[in-house]
Structures are given as C-alpha cells and as structure tokens.
Amino acid sequence: MKSHTQVCVIGGGVVGCSVLYHLTKLGWSDVMLLERSELTSGSTWHAAGGFHTLNGDTNMAALQGYTIGLYKELEALTGLSCGLHHVGGITLADTPERFDMLKAERAKHRYMGLETEILGPAEIKAMADLVNTDGILGGLYDPLDGHLDPSGTTHAYAKAAKLGGAQIHTHTMVTATTPNPDGTWTVETDKGTVIAEHLVNASGLWAREVAAMAGVYLPLLPMAHQYIVTDDIPGIYTRATEFPHVIDPGGESYLRQEGRGLCIGFYEKPCEAWSVDGTPWDFGHELLNDQFEKIEDSIAFAYRRFPVLETAGVKSVIHGPFTFAPDGNPLVGPVPGLRNYWSACAVMAGFSQGGGVGLALAQWMIEGETERDPRAMDVARFGRWTTPGYTVPKVIENYQNRFSVSYPNEELPAARPFRTTAMYDIWDGMGAVFGQTYGLEVVNYFAPEGAPRFETPSFRRSNAWGAVKAEVMAVRTGVGINELQNFGKFRVTGPGARAWLDRIMAGRIPAPRRLSLSPMLAPSGRLIGDFTISCLSETEFQLTASYGAQDQHLRWFEAHPDPGVTIENISDARTGFQIAGPRARDVLAACTRADVSAEAFRFFDVAPMTIGMAQCLVQRVSYTGDLGFEIYCSPAEQRHLFHTLWEAGQPHGIRPFGMRAMMSLRLDKFFGAWSREYSPDYTAAETGLDRFIHFGKNTAFIGRNAAEAERATPPARQLCAFEVAATDADVVAYEPISLDGEVVGFCTSGGYAHFTGKSIALGFVPREMAQDGLEASIEILGDHCPATLITTPLFDPDGARMRG
Ligand SMILES: Cc1cc2nc3c(=O)[nH]c(=O)nc-3n(C[C@H](O)[C@H](O)[C@H](O)COP(=O)(O)OP(=O)(O)OC[C@H]3O[C@@H](n4cnc5c(N)ncnc54)[C@H](O)[C@@H]3O)c2cc1C
C-alpha cells in the first residue's frame, strides 16, 4: 500500500466504487479505496438492485437518470456485466391526490426531456396483466426503470476505476483519521498508514463510526428492510417479455420479476431502525432474521393488488439494513468544519443514485463545484444542530412516508417542535400554524379563532387561503409584524473585512450605515448566495441570507479565509422582527427617540436604535416590497422588543403575519426567492440579479470572468413573471411553460398574490420570447392554463411606497 495519495475513499460498496471511478474519469489517477472486508460487504450485496428516475427533486431525478445511463458505459468499458434488465416501471395511483402527484411529475418530466407517460387502468392492465386494477385511477410509466446485479455492478465500477489508475485494497480496515495542519489527513489502517490529501467517507452502514473518527456527527440511521422472492410463477415465466416493475404506493410496495418468479419489497409503517447506537464492526455478510409480523398488513394488501402472490410459495426472504438521512436524500459534499473531508453517505438508493453521487462528488472535488445544484443532497443542508435524537424519528418518518404523497405545502410532524425562539409560545397563543425550517419552528400563518390549527396538505389551494389573504391585506393596508429569526446571519469583522467582502460578493459593498443587495457567485458565475450586506462600520458588517443555507455559506466563507477577517455565524444569536406596511413608520416612531422620518432614515439606511429598552439594529428594507423595517436584537431581548412594537402598533391595527403571507406579498413585486428563482442552477444574468453586480469595482471578485462573459453575450434564457388563468391550483415549481404546444421553459415558483387577486408564476423562457404580453400556457396538474407574460409589478411599480 502506498504511503501518500491524492484521495483515499473509505468503503467499497457501490457508492465508494462509483466515487473512485468518477475521480479517475475526471482525471485524478492517484486515488485509492480501502475496504475492511470484500467489496459489497455493507448493504450493497443484499440490495434488490432496482433503479428508477422518479424523484420529487428535479436535480435528484436528473442524477438518477445519469446513473441509469451509465451502466451500459460501464459494461462497455470493463467487459463486465451489470446484469441489466431495462423493463420499464409503472407507479400506480389509487387516490386523486396520488394521481395529482404523478401528473405533476409528468409535467416536470416534459421539460426535463424524460419520456414518461400517464397511463389509464386499461393500459396498465395491458402492460402488467397480474395487477388488479380495481380502484386504480391511473399510473406513471417510466421506460428507464429496471434492475441489475448489485455485485456485478459494484465490481464493474471497481474495475473501471482500476483501469483509470486507482488502487483498491480490500481487507484493509481504517481505524483512525486525523487532520494535519497542512490540510492532509493521516489515515491509519490495520495494514499501515496513508497520508491523503482528500478523504472520502463512503462507509455506508458504518458512516457514523467513520465520521466519528474525524470528530463529526453525520445525521443518518440504518433501517431494517425486507423483500421476498417467490417460487416460480407460470404467469411470469410463460410471458414473452419480462414483467415490468410495479410500484404500488397505496400498498407501500415495489414488485418486479426475479428469474421465473417475482420479488416484492415493502416500506412498511411498523418499520424498525437498526443498530440505533452504532453499527457493530463485526457485522458483515449476514442477514437479519425474517420478520413477517411487521409486513403482515402490507402482504395482505399486496395479495389484493397482485392476486397471483397469494398462491406463490416463498423462495427466500432478504432482510437487511441500509442507511437514510432524515429527508431520505444522500449526504454528499465537503463536510462543514473540516478541510478536505468529503461525505458520500446515506445513499439509500445506491443503484438509482450511486453513479450521480460519484460524479457530483468528483466534480466538486476536482472542479470546485458540481454541474447541477447539489443542495438536495448537500451534507451541509443539515446544520450542526442535528443530533441523534432528531435523526432517529425523522428517518423513521421518512421511511414510513417513502411511498406517501408528498405535498408542496406539507409540514411533517416528526421531531417537532425541536428548535424554537422565545416567541414560540406567544405565536402559539395567537393561533400560529408552524412549519419547520432547518429544524426551527417558523410561523406559516395564523389560524383564525375556531379554525383548525393545521393546513390541509394539498396540490391545490389549501384551507389556509382565507387566513393568508387576511394577513396580506393587513400588511398592505396597515402594518404587519413578522419574526426575523429565519435569516442566516453572519458578522464579518476586522481590518480586512471590506476587501474580503469585495472579493467574495459580486455586488457593491455599502458605505457605513447603508446596506446593499448582492449576489454571491461561484467561479462559473452561478448563484451560490443572495445577500443583504449591512455596513455597521468600516470594520464591521452584517450579512443576511437564507437561514437554511447558513452552513453552506459558512463553508464557502471558510474555504476563502483572510487573516484580517473574522466571520461568525450569528444566525441564532441575533433575532428580531420586521414591521411592514403603510403604518410601519408610525409604529417605529412611537417606540424610539431616533428620527425615523423618510428624510432622516432613508431606504437602505442602517442604524443602531434603542427601541423600548432594547438596543437594536434597524434596517430600512422589507421583502414584502412595502414600506418596512427590519429590527434586529439579541434573543434575550426579543420578547421585550415584541411587546414594545405590539403595543405601539395597536392604534394602527398591527397584525402578525407568517411565511405564507410573505411569499404571497413578494409575488406582487416579482421578487425572487432563494432556492426557487435563485439557486446554483442559475446565473445572475439569467435571473436579473446581475443588476446588483458592481462591474465598476476594481476587484477580481469570484465569478467575475463568467459574469463579464454573460454581460457581453446575454444568456439564452430569462426569468419572467406570468399572470396565470389558474382555477384552484397555482404554480409550485417546475411546471412546463409552453408556446403553441411546444415546451419552451419552466416555472421556478409561483402562488397566489392575494393583494392583487392574481395567480402568479415566475419562470424561465428563451430570452427572445421574454416580451410583455407573450401568451403562453403553463401546465398545472395536467391542465394547460393560459398565462400572460407581465413586466410591470402588480403593486407599487415605481417603488414610491417602498422607498417613500
Ligand atoms: C434489503 C435491501 C434492499 C435494497 N434494495 C435496493 C434497490 O432495489 N435499489 C437500490 O438502489 N438500493 C437498494 N438498497 C439500498 C442499497 O443497498 C444501498 O443504497 C447501497 O448499498 C449503499 O451503498 P454504500 O456503498 O453507500 O454502502 P455499503 O454497501 O454499506 O458499503 C460501505 C462499505 O464500507 C466499508 N467500510 C465501512 N467502514 C470501513 C472502515 N472503517 N474501513 C474500511 N472499510 C469500511 C464496509 O465494509 C462496506 O463494504 C437496498 C438495501 C437493502 C438492505
């Protein structure tokens, strides 16, 4: 074994081997993989080997499409068989909600170029005659679905990696990993020590233990999963073509042909976590004992859906563990707080996702960024607040919901409430209906007296409609108050602070007592942040951005250090409120001695103010697009600040508002939102955020070359707003935009702008089409709704109220 390597991958399951292969594919050959036993010795060997593209997140769906397309390439490269069966698959819908979800998926696939198809019951029967279609409304057919040989595929990745120069050492157990001051890692094994420039944790079932060797906690948990292989079934082995995959979400099952019989697996509700406190090192090629009692109900359901199973004998039962993150997506990327330490863990569908995970990680490591927005699988999407106590109930919930309908407005109940602010009980007393962002309870809206404290999960307009409308109207006609906790906040201090910000941010760095809006760009010019920068003094700045992206942002800042700059994440150390609406100034003026008149405290001004007894930082800006103020204070003073503002607001009819109202208010002004319009999938020029780039500054800010190139040659697509003739469902995201029946773009977000009473969509169309009045159509849940491109904001188009 060599003593030094560029990359050391720990773990020889399908994921580790894919990472190793992709590193060589992208040009790094001084790479090695260490496996404590034989390849496939974790969950890989007992997988059912199924693969499919369907995933609620479009980037994950694309990643799965890449993985599936890779297998033929691997076979050609290595001469090894992956045991591919491209049989196609049907996902059944037995309720209108589930059918809505499949139709929404199909609509997304239309713009993604995936050849899926909505089928009726008769078509399902014709394709998969063993399905009892009673009660089935339809299904989604995906020709790419299929299954493979898990071991053959893993060995094909391994051989392909070796052909690219990689080394693989089996029976080599990693026992310790220690960071060195130069950024390398000392990797100790039972066969000697290796110094690695980069370390990849791809240890599957043992990912938690291997992470602990580096002193970090990765939020994942193994779950015990069971599938059954039947004896030979005549209806199967006499078929001319192989039986397709059938996923029956209503019965929590997936079924496919296995040899001359069938194989059926379940995501049962009475599921069990496995080895909650750690995976034993001596667990290897063994299976767990059969446990029919937990799948009894699922089997009974399956007998009704696939009657042939009732008389088929059971040939074998496979019951084994595999790992999940709290939201079911993998944990991939640079682990926050560590240098050159990468995660390729919690890949619960290694044969649908392993290839794409390997590619993304190799791109991230070698090229500095991934080709697609990685946030759905970024290890940093879970903050340092995650604990095993949070992970366990969340993973169990995710397993139970694997085949459940997932609604765009749904708030899942497990592990809540966990993180709360001092306002939690006060909001609760006012009827708050909470959601969760990054583990934090955040008010979605306030239920009126007597109304249910629960928003009905739906693809269509929910029961929150009236309440949200009332909050929107309160802001636009009087004044509303909303908590500012859920912003990611950073304090940047030191003599080099301004110069550092000038390099990290593409926008203008404001003068003292002013704020600016700025995109943060990757070298490719893609958006990795959308910040408000407040200059408190020449050596102190406050940055605010998305609360959920705080660890991603901090990781980026830490990767670009400067000895003259200190960066602190103060997201939870600074909190506060925004007050917005035409009476907002009156409320503020009533509780401070500071002069907050329009002349003294202008739009984008920042000032320290004493409000009541609290020492606050006040900014004249509001995402509602209205006259508004953001008021920051320390958490200990938050309740006092609230009571002060609340009392001062009484004569003006102050009302609390939640995130649903905020997202409606921003639609009046076509304001984009982080993770919707603004994400690493898009550039500043595509989204219009290039208006905040300060090309005049004499700094080589990150992404400058790419931004300059787009300035010279504008990008092909442009973000636009549409007024949609929607009926009872509004745009959520990724609905296709068509012109004369041809898909020309897609939506990034949308919703109902209650103040103006219009259904609004934001989305991309080719630049040359982005003209006011363009008549297009947007597909919402299978309906092609007429949509008109609009360029004038619905409210305060000249900004007189916002700036006044
Ligand atoms: C019953 C069942 C059915 C499944 N069906 C499917 C399916 O149909 N389709 C699908 O896509 N997925 C399926 N899966 C999930 C699939 O098995 C996993 O997604 C996949 O195996 C994850 O691979 P991995 O490489 O991340 O982890 P693992 O396979 O667990 O590999 C980790 C490797 O790391 C090694 N290792 C750990 N610690 C060390 C150390 N300290 N030093 C050296 N080596 C170490 C281990 O020995 C192991 O070989 C199924 C899983 C189960 C249990």
The ligand as an SDF file (V2000), in Angstrom:
LIG
                    3D

 53 58  0  0  0  0  0  0  0  0999 V2000
  -32.9760   -5.3100    1.6050 C   0  0  0  0  0  0  0  0  0  0  0  0
  -32.4370   -4.1700    0.8200 C   0  0  0  0  0  0  0  0  0  0  0  0
  -32.9060   -3.9350   -0.4650 C   0  0  0  0  0  0  0  0  0  0  0  0
  -32.4110   -2.8610   -1.1990 C   0  0  0  0  0  0  0  0  0  0  0  0
  -32.8510   -2.6700   -2.4740 N   0  0  0  0  0  0  0  0  0  0  0  0
  -32.3400   -1.6580   -3.2270 C   0  0  0  0  0  0  0  0  0  0  0  0
  -32.7630   -1.4690   -4.5600 C   0  0  0  0  0  0  0  0  0  0  0  0
  -33.5880   -2.1990   -5.0870 O   0  0  0  0  0  0  0  0  0  0  0  0
  -32.2270   -0.4360   -5.2630 N   0  0  0  0  0  0  0  0  0  0  0  0
  -31.3020    0.3980   -4.7190 C   0  0  0  0  0  0  0  0  0  0  0  0
  -30.8470    1.3150   -5.4050 O   0  0  0  0  0  0  0  0  0  0  0  0
  -30.8940    0.2440   -3.4360 N   0  0  0  0  0  0  0  0  0  0  0  0
  -31.3830   -0.7560   -2.6890 C   0  0  0  0  0  0  0  0  0  0  0  0
  -30.9580   -0.9300   -1.3950 N   0  0  0  0  0  0  0  0  0  0  0  0
  -30.0480    0.0800   -0.8300 C   0  0  0  0  0  0  0  0  0  0  0  0
  -28.6080   -0.1560   -1.2690 C   0  0  0  0  0  0  0  0  0  0  0  0
  -28.2140   -1.3730   -0.7690 O   0  0  0  0  0  0  0  0  0  0  0  0
  -27.7360    0.9760   -0.7210 C   0  0  0  0  0  0  0  0  0  0  0  0
  -28.2060    2.1840   -1.2500 O   0  0  0  0  0  0  0  0  0  0  0  0
  -26.2860    0.8150   -1.1030 C   0  0  0  0  0  0  0  0  0  0  0  0
  -25.8310   -0.4780   -0.8630 O   0  0  0  0  0  0  0  0  0  0  0  0
  -25.4080    1.8030   -0.3450 C   0  0  0  0  0  0  0  0  0  0  0  0
  -24.0710    1.5450   -0.6880 O   0  0  0  0  0  0  0  0  0  0  0  0
  -22.8580    2.1940    0.0820 P   0  0  0  0  0  0  0  0  0  0  0  0
  -21.6650    1.9710   -0.7520 O   0  0  0  0  0  0  0  0  0  0  0  0
  -23.1850    3.5750    0.4510 O   0  0  0  0  0  0  0  0  0  0  0  0
  -22.7560    1.4380    1.4810 O   0  0  0  0  0  0  0  0  0  0  0  0
  -22.3500   -0.0260    1.8890 P   0  0  0  0  0  0  0  0  0  0  0  0
  -22.8120   -1.0170    0.8930 O   0  0  0  0  0  0  0  0  0  0  0  0
  -22.7990   -0.2200    3.2810 O   0  0  0  0  0  0  0  0  0  0  0  0
  -20.7820   -0.0110    1.8080 O   0  0  0  0  0  0  0  0  0  0  0  0
  -19.9330    0.5490    2.7810 C   0  0  0  0  0  0  0  0  0  0  0  0
  -18.6130   -0.2070    2.7580 C   0  0  0  0  0  0  0  0  0  0  0  0
  -17.7030    0.4660    3.6030 O   0  0  0  0  0  0  0  0  0  0  0  0
  -16.8860   -0.4860    4.2270 C   0  0  0  0  0  0  0  0  0  0  0  0
  -16.3260    0.1090    5.4450 N   0  0  0  0  0  0  0  0  0  0  0  0
  -17.0170    0.6200    6.4920 C   0  0  0  0  0  0  0  0  0  0  0  0
  -16.1810    1.0580    7.4340 N   0  0  0  0  0  0  0  0  0  0  0  0
  -14.9260    0.8430    6.9810 C   0  0  0  0  0  0  0  0  0  0  0  0
  -13.6540    1.0730    7.5330 C   0  0  0  0  0  0  0  0  0  0  0  0
  -13.5030    1.6060    8.7510 N   0  0  0  0  0  0  0  0  0  0  0  0
  -12.5860    0.7380    6.8040 N   0  0  0  0  0  0  0  0  0  0  0  0
  -12.7170    0.1930    5.5740 C   0  0  0  0  0  0  0  0  0  0  0  0
  -13.9130   -0.0790    5.0130 N   0  0  0  0  0  0  0  0  0  0  0  0
  -15.0110    0.2500    5.7110 C   0  0  0  0  0  0  0  0  0  0  0  0
  -17.8560   -1.6200    4.5040 C   0  0  0  0  0  0  0  0  0  0  0  0
  -17.2150   -2.8490    4.7230 O   0  0  0  0  0  0  0  0  0  0  0  0
  -18.7270   -1.6240    3.2540 C   0  0  0  0  0  0  0  0  0  0  0  0
  -18.2720   -2.5170    2.2770 O   0  0  0  0  0  0  0  0  0  0  0  0
  -31.4280   -1.9990   -0.6420 C   0  0  0  0  0  0  0  0  0  0  0  0
  -30.9660   -2.2540    0.6400 C   0  0  0  0  0  0  0  0  0  0  0  0
  -31.4600   -3.3180    1.3660 C   0  0  0  0  0  0  0  0  0  0  0  0
  -30.9410   -3.5410    2.7420 C   0  0  0  0  0  0  0  0  0  0  0  0
  1  2  1  0
  2  3  1  0
  2 52  2  0
  3  4  2  0
  4  5  1  0
  4 50  1  0
  5  6  2  0
  6  7  1  0
  6 13  1  0
  7  8  2  0
  7  9  1  0
  9 10  1  0
 10 11  2  0
 10 12  1  0
 12 13  2  0
 13 14  1  0
 14 15  1  0
 14 50  1  0
 15 16  1  0
 16 17  1  0
 16 18  1  0
 18 19  1  0
 18 20  1  0
 20 21  1  0
 20 22  1  0
 22 23  1  0
 23 24  1  0
 24 25  2  0
 24 26  1  0
 24 27  1  0
 27 28  1  0
 28 29  2  0
 28 30  1  0
 28 31  1  0
 31 32  1  0
 32 33  1  0
 33 34  1  0
 33 48  1  0
 34 35  1  0
 35 36  1  0
 35 46  1  0
 36 37  1  0
 36 45  1  0
 37 38  2  0
 38 39  1  0
 39 40  1  0
 39 45  2  0
 40 41  1  0
 40 42  2  0
 42 43  1  0
 43 44  2  0
 44 45  1  0
 46 47  1  0
 46 48  1  0
 48 49  1  0
 50 51  2  0
 51 52  1  0
 52 53  1  0
M  END
$$$$
